[in-house]
Amino acid sequence: MNITIKEKAEAMLNSKLTPGQFLRVFVKEGGCAGLTYGAEIAGEMKGGESVVHTAGAIRIVTDEASGKFLDGLVVDYSDELINGGLQFTNSNTKTTCGCGQSFNLQGFPKIEGGKCKT
């Protein structure tokens, strides 16, 4: 799986993650383009999750359904007042909404009637 963690995101994550913690990345329905990325720092994996990327002390964990959307993911960080925090983009993005918070990927499930169809 091809995931890139940019320098600012790497520095922020290295400062926040304690030993044993990881970044859980998931995809959920939302936004006008259909899908959004979400993330949280966690210390215990849930059933069906696996480590999909390791960069030094940073581990990215996701579930099988979300994993389909992580290839090509770029994780960056912004400390701006508006839209600050971790930012996720994907080189496989087919469409995005105007604010850039949601996406749809080429060759991946289609959104029909507000529901993700795999």
N, C-alpha and C positions, 0 to 999 in steps of 0.2 A: 504494500500500500504506500502510495506516494503522498506524504504529509510534510509540509514545510513549516517550521516554527521560526518566525523572524526574530531578529536580535532583541527588539524591545519586548516582545512577548516572552522570549526566553529569560530575559533579565527579571521581568515581573514574576514569572512563574517560579524561578529559582528563589526569589525572595519570599514567596508566599507558601510554597509547598514545604511541609515538614517531612522528615523521613517516614516512608510508608504511604504518603499521600500521592494522589495522581489527579489528572484532569479528566473528568468524565465529559465526553462530547456526545451530544445526541441531536437527532433531527426530529422535528415535530411539525405538524400542519400549522400554517399560520401565514399572515401577511398576504398581500394581494398577488404575489407570484406563486404561492402555494405551500412553500416549505421554509422553515427557519432553523438555524443552528442554535443550540443552547449548550451551556457548559456549567460545570460546578466542580469545585475541589472536593474530593472525597477520600476516604481511607479504607472503605470496604467495598469490594465488588459485589454487584447483584448477580443473581442467577442469569446465565446467558451472556454475560459480559466477558470480554477478553481484551488484553493489551494489544493495540493495533499499531503503536508507534512508541519508540523510545529514543530520546535524545539526551544523553547524559543522565541526570537525575530525574528528568521529566518523562513521565509515562502518560500516554493518552489511552483511555479505556473507552469502549463503546459496546453497545449491544449489536446483535446480528443485523437487525432491521436498519439501524442507523449507519452501520458500517458500509452499506452499499453506496452511501452518499459522501464518504470521506476521502476517496481516492482523488487526488488533486487539490486537497484542502490546504489553504495557507492560513496560518494563525498569526495574527499581528496584535499589537496593543497600542492604544491611544490614551493619553492622559488628558485629552481635551475635556472641557466642561460639558459640552454637548456631544453625545455619541461616544463618550470615552469608554474604556474597558477593552476586553478582548474583542477582536474583530475577525470574522471568518469570511474568506472568499474562496472560490473554487474555480479552477481553470476550465472545468467542464460545464460551467453555468450556461444554460440556454437562454434564460430570461431572468431579470431581477425586477423588483419594484422600484419606484422612483426614489425611495429613501435608502435602498440598498440593503434592507434588513431581511428580505425574503428572496427566494430563488426557486428555480426549477432547472434540472439538469438534463442535458441532451441524452437521449437513450434510456432515461430512467422513468419510474412510474409517473403516470399522468394524473393530474388533479381533475376530477369530474364531479361537479355538483358539490364542491367543497370537501370531497373525500379523496384520499390518496388511493389510487388503484394500482396495485403491483401486478 
